Each structure stands twice: as C-alpha cells, then as structure tokens.
C-alpha cells in the first residue's frame, strides 16, 4: 500500500505503491527545528490520511507539527491533503501561480484536465461529470485561495536545510514546477516523468496544461540538471535519471508517430485515435485521456501537418484542396 523511505535523517519519502488512478500521490516530508514541511499533500482523507498519520506517528510527530506545505501543481490528487491537514494545523501553503486557479476553482480544474474543446471533439465526454469523479476519488480538494502563497520559476526556497531551486515545467499542468536541490543533486519531479512500476498513467498532458511543445521543452530543461535522486509524485524513479527523461520523451514521440501513422491511412476522429493509443481499461478509468490526443492534434495543426474537418482530422497533404489552403493561411 505504501513505503516510507528514509532519504536522510530529516528527509522522508512517503511512496504510495499502487500507482493507478485514483491512488494517492506521493508526499515528501522534511523536518526542521520548527516542525514539518510537506512537498505535495496527496488526497483529502482516505488512504492518504491513514498513511500520513501513521508515518508521522512512527517518526514521533503529529499532524499538528506540519507548518508548511509546498505544492508542485494544482491537480486534485496532490492538493486535497491540504484540507485534511488543516483540520489539525494551520500550515502555510505555497503553490505555483499557474496552478492557483485550478486549485481553488472547480471549473478551472475541470478545464485544466478536460478542456471544453475536447468535449466537442470526443462526444462521449460531452456530459461527463469529471468533478464528481474527482470528489469521489480525492475528497474535497478545493483550496481557499486567500491563504495560498505563490512559488515562482527561478525562486530559491529553503525547506529545512535543503535549498531548492524551482523550475517551471509546463505540459502536464500549466503551473507544474519541479524542485531541484543542486548541492545534493535531488529533484522532486512531480508529475513530469514516467515512473515505475508499470501501470503508471504518466506522461499525461492537455492543451490547457501547456501541451506537447512545452512538455518537450520542460523535459529538455530538466535533462540539463544534475540529478542523482529523483522523487516523482506517483511510483518511483530509480537508476539513471537521464534514461527516465528519455523514456518519458519517448512516450510523447511514439504517440505522435502513431497518430501520424494512422492519419496517413485516412481521416480519423479523436475518439478513434483514443482507442488506438490507450487500453480499454485506461479509457474506462481515465476517460479524460482524450485530452492527450487533442494536445497532439493541436500541436500537429500548429505545425501545419494536420487539418480538422468537424470531428475528423487528416494530414494536410491528403486533405481536400480548400482545407489545405485554409491550413496554409493559418
Ligand atoms: Zn498532476
């Protein structure tokens, strides 16, 4: 169910070992003379509450010792635990500015994960109640905006004796920020990298979260960092860091190649491409995977390789002449 890993005498990694959505997201725990800091907070209640309380108890602390929470981004499975902790403590809560809207406004969260436009090109999602799914999976995750403090790209943040440099890495989410500790070569990768074990639903991305091009840029940015220990928000990242970055990049590239290959055979709808790209189980658990498909299609349209005709997408070179002209004018 979970593993508590001691990284140093004041640094602990609470890793939830079931990585399939909606399993809770990992939490980092850093001790300082004033008490406890969390990096990400997991779900509100459920397994997170039980595990967090148990881990703190084992280390000789209580939930009331948590004085600061640093959020890597605003997705409901990482921020909801803040509301749980607030029942016992009054922590300062830090979050990237690009994630504040989705963490405080359900409609913004909905649009971050399942953009309105995706509902129009994937009709099975037209009336899909994603917020009901999030409430049932992650508890009441909506945060009080007045209490949030922003974390900006390039900021240096001291958490205990660790000095993290923050890197804004959009793609998965508009505000996604990774925390790098250059002296100890530690990187909190949040949801940027595909981790193990298999079954992990990452890499996940949407146009409203940044989309394909920023995601590739973000991977390039972290590839330039010196990293010996990486901590993802789901699963674990052991071994060669560069290989994990490359593996994640490979997922994006192979999805893109698959879409282009299918479109070379003829026009396809977003939903037809979904079935080719993801397993039936994945689409059942996370119907919002269509957002990934749409992010690729938007990227290919931007690059002038693909055009859309109502629900169908086709390669520019095989499109009717009028559509080709339209693509060229864009
Ligand atoms: Zn996320």
Boltz pocket constraint, residues with backbone or C-beta under 6 A from the ligand:
constraints:
  - pocket:
      binder: B
      contacts: [[A, 73], [A, 75], [A, 172], [A, 173], [A, 191]]
      max_distance: 6.0
